[in-house]
Amino acid sequence: MITEGQVMDIAREALFLIIKVSAPLLLISLVIGLIVSIFQTITSIQEQTLTFVPKILLVFIGMMLLGGWMLENLTSFITDLWSDFGVYLR
């Protein structure tokens, strides 16, 4: 039978994985948002699409470049989880 400690370990690993996999895309979005915000402040342009479009494009490019790494991490976690499935049922 699975113990409370094992459940907490799995949950901790899952949360860490979510943070690790999402961090690069969030950082890309943050940096681009900051750059566009500075540009808008300097030029006094307050167009909403000016912040939205570059973020979407660069996050999409980031997903294309980092997608393999992200999928590999997620697949590895799920594979490890399923390989230990028999241990959890005892």
N, C-alpha and C positions, 0 to 999 in steps of 0.2 A: 504494500500500500504506500502511496506517496505521502510524504510527511509535509508538515507545514513549512519546514525549512527548505525543502526541495522546491515547493511552490514559490516561495519568496526568492530563491536563487534564480528560477526560471523567469520570474517577473522582472527581477533586477537586470538579468542579461538581456531580456527583450527591450526594456526601457533604454538601456545603454546602447543597444543596437539601433534603435529608432533615432536616438540623438546622433550617433556616429554617422548614420546613413543620410540623415536630413541636414546635418550641419553645413556641408559644402554648398548646397543649394541656397540655404538660408543666408550664408555669408555672401554669396554672389548677389542675392537680392538686396541685402543690407548695403553692400558697397556701392552698387549701382544706384540705389535710392539716395544714398548720401551724395554721390557725384551729381546726380540730376538735381537734387535739392540745392546744392551749392550753385549749380549753373542757373537754376531758376531765380535764386536770390540775387545773383550778379546781374542777370539780364532783366529782372522784373517780369518774366514771363510766368504766368500762373495757369498754364494749360494742364489739365488732369491727364490727358493721354500722353503727355511728355514723360510722366513718371511711369505710367503703366506699360507702355509698349516696350521700352528698352528692358525693363525687368522681365517681362514675359519672354522676350527673345533670348536674353542671356541665360535665364533659367532653363529654357528649352535646350539651348546649346550645351549648358552644363549637364543636363540630363543625358544628352546624346554622348557626351564625352565620359561621364562618370557612371552611366547606366550599367555598364558591365560590372564595374566594381560594386555598385550598390546591389545588383542582383546576386553577385557571387556571395556577398556577406549575408544576405537574406536566405539564400539557398543553403548556405553552410549552417546557419542557425537552425533552420527547419530540419535539415538532414540529421544534425546532432540530436535534436529533440525527438525525432521519430526513431532514431537508432536506440535511444534509451527508453522507448515506450514500454518495453517488457519489464524494465526495472520498476517503472512507476505503477504497474498493475499488481505487483506482489504485495 
